[in-house]
Amino acid sequence: MTETEALEKHRKGESLEGQDLSYLNFDNQDLAGINFTGATLTCTSFVNARLDNAVLNDAFMAECRLVNASLKNVKARRVFFQRTKLNNAIIENSDFTGARFQVSDLTGIRIINSDLTQANLEDSIIQKALIKKVSLFNSNLRGADIKEATLEETDFSHSDFRKVQAQGAVFKNIKAEEVLFYGKTPWDKSVIDKDWKEMLPAFQDD
């Protein structure tokens, strides 16, 4: 399917659920309300695109480019975003429960009033981001780079923060119970002294 065919279907209100739209270019397009449920979008480009009210549940979006994209009121449960560029994008009032962002670049992203429970952000770059009123409960941020990011009114209890780079990060009114972290925590400067082997699932190491 070409970009033109996909845009025509969207214009007619037709779903693109389950379609393979890999390597297409939707830069600067208004895709508000589009349904990409279960779609394959490998290396597809959405630079400056408007994806407000889109449905991305179970979509495969590895190595996509969503630089400066707008993702407001989006349903994106279990979306797969590995090695994706989301620089300066905005996620607001959205459900990204179980989303996978491993090894992605989220520099300058704004995530506001959204649910990222059980999200995987392992080894991602999240520098200078604003994360406000977000649930990161039971999420994986192991090895993430959150330098100079602001986390405000956010719950990352029971999450994995081991090897996180947090120099210059600001934490305001956060909830951080039973967080896996090495040494002195950057949010309250306390020292976590636990035997992680008793807390980790059997398949994980430290």
C-alpha positions in Angstrom: 0.0 0.0 0.0 1.3 3.5 -0.9 1.1 6.6 1.2 -1.6 8.0 -1.1 -3.7 4.8 -0.8 -3.4 4.8 3.0 -4.2 8.5 3.3 -7.3 8.0 1.1 -8.5 5.2 3.3 -8.1 7.4 6.3 -9.9 10.2 4.6 -12.8 7.9 4.0 -12.8 6.8 7.7 -11.6 3.3 6.9 -9.4 1.4 9.3 -5.8 0.5 8.5 -5.8 -2.2 11.2 -3.3 -5.0 10.5 -1.9 -3.4 7.4 1.8 -3.4 6.5 2.8 0.2 6.0 6.5 -0.2 6.5 8.9 2.4 5.0 6.2 4.9 4.1 6.5 8.6 4.7 3.7 10.4 6.5 5.7 13.5 7.5 3.6 16.6 8.2 0.3 14.7 7.7 -2.8 15.1 9.8 -3.5 11.5 10.8 -5.9 12.4 13.7 -8.1 9.5 14.6 -6.3 6.9 12.4 -6.6 3.3 13.4 -3.2 1.4 13.1 -4.2 -1.4 15.5 -1.8 -4.3 15.0 -0.3 -2.6 11.9 3.3 -3.1 10.9 5.1 0.3 10.5 8.8 -0.6 10.4 10.9 2.4 9.6 7.8 4.5 8.7 8.3 8.3 9.1 5.8 10.5 11.0 8.0 13.7 11.5 5.8 16.6 12.5 2.7 14.4 12.0 -0.5 14.8 14.0 -1.6 11.4 15.5 -4.1 12.8 18.1 -6.9 10.3 18.9 -5.1 7.6 17.0 -5.3 3.9 17.9 -1.9 2.2 18.0 -2.7 -0.8 20.1 -0.3 -3.7 19.3 1.2 -1.8 16.4 4.8 -2.7 15.4 6.6 0.6 15.0 10.3 -0.3 15.3 12.8 2.3 14.0 10.0 4.8 13.2 10.6 8.5 13.2 8.1 10.5 15.2 10.2 13.6 15.8 7.9 16.5 16.8 4.8 14.3 16.4 1.6 15.0 18.4 0.2 12.0 20.2 -2.7 13.3 22.3 -5.6 11.1 23.5 -3.9 8.1 21.9 -4.6 4.4 22.7 -1.3 2.6 22.3 -1.4 -0.4 24.6 1.5 -2.8 23.9 2.8 -0.7 21.0 6.4 -1.7 20.0 8.7 1.3 19.5 12.2 -0.2 19.7 14.9 2.1 18.3 12.3 4.7 17.5 13.0 8.5 17.4 10.5 10.5 19.4 12.6 13.6 19.9 10.4 16.6 21.0 7.2 14.6 20.5 4.3 15.2 22.9 2.3 12.4 24.5 -0.7 13.7 26.5 -3.8 12.1 28.0 -2.8 8.8 26.4 -2.7 5.1 27.3 0.7 3.5 26.6 0.3 0.6 29.0 2.8 -2.1 28.3 4.5 -0.1 25.5 8.0 -1.0 24.5 10.5 1.9 23.9 13.8 0.0 24.3 16.9 1.8 22.9 14.7 4.7 21.6 15.5 8.4 21.6 13.0 10.4 23.5 15.1 13.5 24.0 13.0 16.5 24.8 9.7 14.6 24.8 6.8 15.8 26.9 4.7 13.0 28.4 1.8 14.5 30.4 -1.2 12.9 32.2 -0.6 9.5 30.6 -0.4 5.8 31.6 2.9 4.0 30.9 2.3 1.3 33.5 4.6 -1.7 32.7 6.3 0.2 29.9 9.8 -0.8 28.8 12.2 2.1 28.3 15.4 0.1 28.8 18.6 1.8 27.5 16.5 4.7 26.0 17.7 8.3 25.9 15.1 10.5 27.7 17.3 13.6 28.3 15.6 17.0 28.9 12.2 15.4 28.9 9.1 16.5 30.9 7.3 13.6 32.5 4.3 15.0 34.5 1.4 13.2 36.0 2.4 9.9 34.5 2.2 6.3 35.8 5.4 4.4 35.3 4.4 1.9 37.8 6.2 -1.5 37.5 8.1 -0.2 34.4 11.6 -0.9 33.2 14.0 2.0 32.8 17.2 0.0 33.3 20.2 1.8 31.7 18.0 4.7 30.5 19.6 8.2 30.3 17.3 10.7 32.0 19.9 13.5 32.4 18.3 16.9 32.9 14.8 15.5 32.6 12.0 16.6 34.9 9.7 14.0 36.6 6.8 15.6 38.4 3.8 14.1 40.1 4.8 10.8 38.6 4.6 7.3 40.1 7.4 4.9 39.2 7.0 2.6 42.2 8.1 -1.0 41.7 10.1 0.0 38.7 13.7 -0.9 37.6 16.0 2.1 37.7 19.3 0.2 37.9 22.1 1.8 35.9 19.9 4.9 35.1 21.9 8.0 34.3 20.1 10.8 36.2 22.6 13.6 36.5 20.8 16.9 36.6 17.4 15.3 36.6 14.7 17.0 38.7 12.2 15.0 40.8 9.1 16.8 42.1 6.3 15.2 44.2 7.1 11.7 42.9 6.1 8.3 44.2 8.9 5.8 44.3 8.2 2.8 46.5 10.3 -0.4 46.1 12.3 1.0 43.2 15.3 -1.1 42.1 18.2 1.3 42.2 21.9 1.1 43.0 23.2 3.4 45.7 21.9 6.8 46.7 18.6 7.6 45.0 18.5 10.9 43.1 15.0 11.8 44.3 15.4 11.7 48.0 19.2 10.9 48.5 18.4 7.8 50.5 20.5 4.7 50.2 18.7 1.6 49.1 20.2 -1.4 50.8 18.3 -4.4 49.8 19.1 -7.9 48.5 17.7 -7.5 44.9 18.0 -11.2 44.3 15.1 -11.7 46.7 13.0 -9.2 44.7 13.9 -9.9 41.1 12.1 -12.5 39.0 14.1 -15.7 38.5 14.9 -14.9 34.9 16.6 -11.5 35.6 20.1 -10.8 36.7 21.4 -7.6 38.4 
